[in-house]
Amino acid sequence: MARLGDVCKKGTSNIAQKDLEGHCGNYPIYGASGFIANVDFYQQEKPYIAVVKDGAGIGRIMKLPAKSSVIGTMQYIIPNDTVDINFLAYAMEHMNLSKYFTGATIPHIYFKDYQREKLLLPSLGEQRKIAALLDKVSDLIAKRRQQLDKLDEMVKARFVEMFGDTIYNPYNWPTQQLEEMADIVSGITKGRKTKEQDLIEVPYMAVSNVKDGYIDWTTVKTILATQSEVEQYRLLPDDILMTEGGDPDKLGRGAIIQTPPENCIHQNHIFRVRLNEKLLLPCYFAEFLKHQKAKQYFLRCAKQTTGIASINMRQLKGLTTLVPPLELQNQFATFVEHTEKTKTTISRSLEKLETLKKALMQMYFK
């Protein structure tokens, strides 16, 4: 057993992203989200591990190549001769360094805190065998994710092929405001007061459950609600849920409900959009929200504070939407349905691979 600080040392970067202007070359530089640009300098001669130490993504681990650099929100971790760099990267991933964060507005982690983490240190030969096995599983996981991304790109391309650019509307589809084609409501506040005694415990959809393009049912909690609240806010199949706030680049994201739990209702920071399906199909509208006409509209409307943007009910109702013929929308929905079946198969494979990787990590780095 060894401490992390015994097998590596830290290095720091004072490079700000704004300093990169005018630097163009062959050496990559990285930030918290990955590759930023190629520049004409580098700070590390050999491969190394980088840790996100400030801000979003804190604690994330990256193994990066020789003759490259990171910006100042990241920290270099330089392994010594007693540890294989690939083995160390997996060990550090398993440590979940984000738990060492300090700071409320901008979180930070410090090497002086997490260097005390312990890890099993077999021989270098055994380390390389373990890392090679985890590399194979990780490569398969990456390929599955790439396949899912490509299928999403296929749907977007098919949408543009069938309906054109949503901003320029080259096929001259008629347009209507969303409020003319949908019933839109926000949900209930958890801390509200009610005089009724007979309350029912029902599933309660929160903002955290509405992801970009899908609903996460695994963490849905419950709330005590009146019968009238359940009747008013009960979610139905084909309802679309949209959050009123979030990151500006994901503002206005929507997810279609397929099979909601019985009597499931939703939070007040979520809009429930129930479409008139004689005019607009959920599958078409959910994809429409991902394209530029909707995105630009929401960004123009949005109130932004400290990196969080929000829209209100009036603004959502005023969204101008292209309304192609229902027959064409149905053709698109059929294409998406076939694509989703393929995605489901790949997603199941991905889940199994991720479970396998977690089990292996637990076995080797417990």
C-alpha positions in Angstrom: 0.0 0.0 0.0 1.3 3.5 -0.9 0.1 7.0 -0.7 -0.6 9.0 -3.9 2.1 11.5 -2.9 4.7 8.8 -2.7 4.3 7.8 -6.4 3.9 11.2 -8.1 4.5 14.9 -7.8 2.4 17.9 -8.8 3.1 20.6 -11.3 1.4 23.9 -11.9 0.4 25.9 -15.0 0.0 29.7 -15.1 -1.5 29.7 -18.6 -4.8 31.4 -19.1 -7.0 30.7 -22.1 -6.9 34.3 -23.1 -3.1 34.1 -23.4 -3.4 31.6 -26.3 -4.3 34.2 -28.9 -1.6 34.5 -31.5 0.0 31.2 -30.6 -0.3 28.7 -33.4 1.8 25.6 -33.7 1.9 21.8 -33.4 1.7 21.3 -29.6 -1.8 20.6 -28.0 -3.0 22.4 -25.0 -6.0 21.2 -22.9 -8.6 22.5 -20.5 -11.3 21.0 -18.3 -13.4 20.0 -21.4 -10.5 18.6 -23.3 -8.4 19.8 -26.3 -8.4 23.6 -26.8 -5.9 24.3 -29.6 -2.5 23.6 -31.0 0.1 26.2 -29.9 3.8 26.9 -30.5 5.0 25.8 -27.0 4.6 23.1 -24.4 5.3 22.6 -20.7 5.6 18.8 -20.4 8.2 16.8 -22.2 6.7 13.4 -21.2 3.2 12.0 -20.9 1.4 13.0 -17.7 -1.9 13.0 -15.8 -3.9 16.2 -15.5 -6.5 16.9 -12.8 -9.2 19.6 -13.1 -8.6 21.6 -9.9 -10.9 24.6 -10.3 -14.5 25.1 -11.4 -16.7 22.8 -13.4 -15.6 19.2 -13.7 -13.5 19.4 -10.6 -11.5 16.2 -9.9 -11.8 14.9 -13.5 -8.7 12.9 -14.6 -7.1 13.0 -18.0 -4.0 11.1 -19.3 -2.3 13.5 -21.8 0.5 13.1 -24.3 4.1 14.2 -24.3 4.9 17.7 -25.5 1.6 19.3 -24.5 0.3 21.6 -21.8 -2.8 22.5 -19.7 -4.3 25.8 -18.7 -4.2 27.1 -15.2 -7.5 25.6 -14.0 -5.7 22.2 -14.2 -2.8 20.6 -12.4 -0.1 18.4 -13.7 0.5 15.0 -11.9 3.9 13.6 -12.8 4.4 9.9 -12.0 7.7 8.5 -10.8 9.4 5.3 -11.8 7.5 3.1 -9.3 4.2 3.4 -11.0 2.8 2.9 -14.6 1.1 6.1 -15.8 -2.0 4.2 -17.2 -2.4 2.3 -13.9 -2.1 5.6 -11.9 -4.7 7.3 -14.1 -7.2 4.5 -13.4 -6.3 4.5 -9.7 -6.9 8.3 -9.4 -10.2 8.0 -11.4 -11.4 5.5 -8.7 -10.4 7.9 -5.9 -13.1 10.4 -6.8 -11.0 13.4 -6.0 -14.0 15.8 -6.3 -14.8 14.9 -2.7 -11.9 17.1 -1.6 -13.4 20.3 -3.0 -13.4 23.6 -1.0 -15.0 26.9 -1.9 -18.7 27.8 -2.5 -18.7 29.9 -5.6 -15.8 28.4 -7.5 -14.8 24.9 -6.1 -11.1 24.0 -5.8 -9.2 20.9 -4.8 -5.6 20.9 -3.6 -2.8 18.3 -4.0 -1.9 18.7 -0.4 -5.3 17.2 0.6 -5.7 14.4 -1.9 -2.0 13.3 -1.9 -2.8 11.3 1.2 -5.1 8.9 -0.8 -3.9 5.3 -0.6 -3.5 2.8 -3.4 -2.4 -0.8 -3.8 0.9 -0.9 -5.7 1.7 -4.3 -7.3 4.7 -4.8 -9.4 5.1 -2.7 -12.6 4.4 -5.8 -14.7 1.1 -6.4 -12.9 0.2 -2.7 -13.1 0.6 -2.8 -16.8 -1.6 -5.9 -17.1 -4.3 -4.3 -15.1 -4.1 -1.1 -17.1 -4.2 -3.0 -20.4 -7.4 -4.8 -19.3 -9.1 -1.6 -18.2 -7.9 0.1 -21.5 -9.8 -2.6 -23.5 -13.0 -2.1 -21.5 -12.6 1.8 -21.7 -12.0 1.6 -25.5 -15.2 -0.4 -25.9 -17.1 2.1 -23.8 -15.8 5.0 -25.9 -16.8 3.2 -29.1 -20.4 2.6 -27.8 -20.6 6.3 -26.9 -19.4 7.3 -30.3 -22.0 5.1 -31.9 -24.7 6.8 -29.9 -23.4 10.2 -30.9 -23.4 9.2 -34.5 -27.0 8.0 -34.3 -28.0 11.4 -32.8 -26.2 13.1 -35.6 -28.1 11.0 -38.1 -31.4 12.1 -36.6 -30.3 15.8 -36.8 -29.2 15.3 -40.4 -32.5 13.6 -41.3 -34.4 16.4 -39.7 -32.6 19.1 -41.8 -33.0 16.9 -44.9 -36.8 16.6 -44.4 -37.6 20.1 -43.0 -34.7 22.3 -44.0 -32.9 24.9 -41.9 -35.3 26.1 -39.2 -34.1 29.7 -39.3 -34.4 30.2 -43.1 -37.3 27.8 -43.6 -36.5 27.1 -47.2 -39.6 25.0 -47.7 -41.9 27.8 -46.5 -43.6 25.7 -43.9 -46.4 27.6 -42.1 -45.5 28.8 -38.6 -47.5 29.2 -35.3 -46.8 30.2 -31.8 -46.5 27.2 -29.4 -49.4 28.4 -27.3 -51.7 27.9 -30.3 -50.8 24.2 -30.5 -50.1 23.1 -26.9 -51.4 23.2 -23.4 -48.5 24.4 -21.2 -48.3 24.4 -17.4 -45.7 24.6 -14.8 -45.8 22.3 -11.7 -46.2 22.6 -8.0 -43.8 24.0 -5.3 -42.7 21.4 -2.7 -42.9 24.0 0.1 -46.4 25.1 -0.7 -49.1 25.0 2.0 -52.3 23.0 1.7 -55.3 22.9 4.0 -56.5 19.5 2.9 -56.0 16.5 5.2 -56.2 13.7 2.6 -52.9 13.8 0.8 -51.6 11.2 -1.6 -47.9 10.2 -1.9 -47.0 10.4 -5.6 -43.9 10.5 -7.8 -42.5 14.0 -8.1 -40.4 14.9 -11.2 -37.6 17.4 -10.4 -35.4 19.5 -12.7 -32.5 17.1 -12.1 -34.6 14.3 -13.6 -35.0 16.1 -16.9 -31.9 15.5 -19.0 -31.0 16.6 -22.5 -33.3 14.4 -24.6 -34.3 11.9 -22.0 -35.9 11.5 -18.5 -33.9 10.0 -15.7 -36.5 8.0 -13.7 -33.9 6.4 -11.4 -33.8 9.2 -8.8 -37.4 10.4 -8.9 -38.6 11.2 -5.4 -42.1 11.5 -4.0 -44.3 14.3 -2.6 -47.6 14.5 -0.7 -50.2 16.1 -3.0 -54.0 16.6 -3.0 -56.2 14.8 -5.3 -57.0 18.0 -7.3 -53.2 18.6 -7.7 -52.7 15.1 -9.0 -55.6 15.6 -11.5 -54.2 19.0 -12.7 -50.6 18.1 -13.0 -50.6 14.3 -13.8 -48.1 13.5 -16.5 -49.2 11.5 -19.5 -47.3 9.6 -22.3 -46.1 11.9 -25.0 -46.0 15.0 -22.7 -42.8 17.0 -23.2 -41.0 18.3 -20.1 -38.8 21.5 -20.4 -36.8 23.1 -17.6 -37.1 26.8 -17.2 -33.4 27.3 -16.4 -29.9 25.9 -16.8 -26.7 26.3 -18.8 -27.3 28.8 -21.7 -26.2 26.3 -24.3 -28.9 23.8 -23.1 -31.6 26.3 -22.5 -35.0 25.1 -23.8 -34.0 21.4 -23.8 -36.9 19.0 -23.9 -37.5 15.4 -23.2 -40.5 13.3 -24.2 -42.2 11.1 -21.5 -42.9 7.6 -22.7 -44.4 5.8 -19.8 -44.6 7.9 -16.6 -45.2 6.3 -13.2 -48.8 6.4 -12.1 -50.0 9.8 -10.8 -46.5 11.3 -11.4 -46.5 15.2 -11.2 -43.8 17.7 -11.7 -41.9 20.6 -10.1 -42.8 24.3 -10.6 -39.5 24.9 -12.4 -40.5 22.5 -15.1 -42.9 23.3 -18.0 -45.1 20.5 -19.2 -46.0 20.9 -22.9 -48.9 18.8 -24.1 -49.2 19.1 -27.8 -52.2 19.1 -30.1 -51.0 16.1 -32.1 -53.3 17.0 -35.0 -50.8 19.8 -35.6 -47.5 18.9 -34.0 -46.0 15.5 -33.0 -43.8 15.2 -29.9 -41.0 13.5 -31.8 -40.8 16.4 -34.3 -41.1 19.1 -31.7 -38.5 17.6 -29.4 -36.0 17.6 -32.3 -37.1 21.1 -33.4 -36.0 22.4 -29.9 -32.4 21.3 -30.6 -32.1 23.4 -33.8 -31.1 27.0 -34.2 -34.5 28.7 -34.5 -35.5 27.6 -31.0 -32.1 27.9 -29.5 -31.6 31.5 -30.7 -35.1 32.4 -29.6 -34.5 31.1 -26.0 -31.1 32.8 -25.8 -32.7 36.2 -26.9 -35.4 35.8 -24.2 -33.3 34.4 -21.4 -32.5 36.2 -18.2 -29.0 35.3 -17.3 -27.3 35.4 -13.9 -23.9 33.9 -12.9 -23.9 31.5 -15.9 -27.4 30.3 -15.4 -30.1 31.3 -17.9 -33.9 31.1 -17.5 -37.1 31.6 -19.5 -40.7 32.2 -18.3 -44.0 30.8 -19.3 -44.9 33.7 -21.6 -41.7 33.4 -23.5 -42.1 29.6 -24.0 -45.7 30.1 -25.3 -44.4 32.7 -27.8 -42.0 30.3 -29.4 -42.6 30.4 -33.2 -42.6 26.9 -34.5 -42.4 25.5 -38.0 -45.5 23.3 -38.7 -44.8 20.9 -41.6 -47.5 18.5 -42.9 -48.4 15.8 -40.4 -47.6 13.1 -42.9 -44.0 14.3 -43.1 -43.8 14.6 -39.3 -45.0 11.0 -39.1 -42.3 9.8 -41.5 -39.7 11.5 -39.4 -41.1 9.9 -36.2 -40.8 6.5 -37.9 -37.2 7.1 -38.7 -36.5 8.2 -35.1 -38.3 5.1 -33.7 -36.0 2.8 -35.7 -33.0 4.8 -34.6 -34.1 4.6 -31.0 -34.3 0.8 -31.1 -30.7 0.7 -32.3 -29.7 3.2 -29.5 -31.5 1.0 -26.9 -29.4 -2.0 -28.0 -26.2 0.0 -27.9 -27.1 1.6 -24.5 -27.7 -1.8 -22.9 -24.2 -2.9 -24.1 -22.8 0.3 -22.8 -24.4 -0.2 -19.4 -22.9 -3.7 -19.1 -19.5 -2.4 -20.0 -19.7 0.4 -17.5 -20.8 -2.0 -14.8 -17.9 -4.3 -15.7 -15.4 -1.4 -15.5 -16.7 -0.4 -12.1 -16.4 -4.0 -10.8 -12.8 -4.2 -12.1 -11.9 -0.8 -10.6 -13.4 -1.9 -7.3 -11.4 -5.2 -7.4 -8.1 -3.6 -8.3 -8.3 -0.3 -6.4 -10.4 -1.1 -3.3 
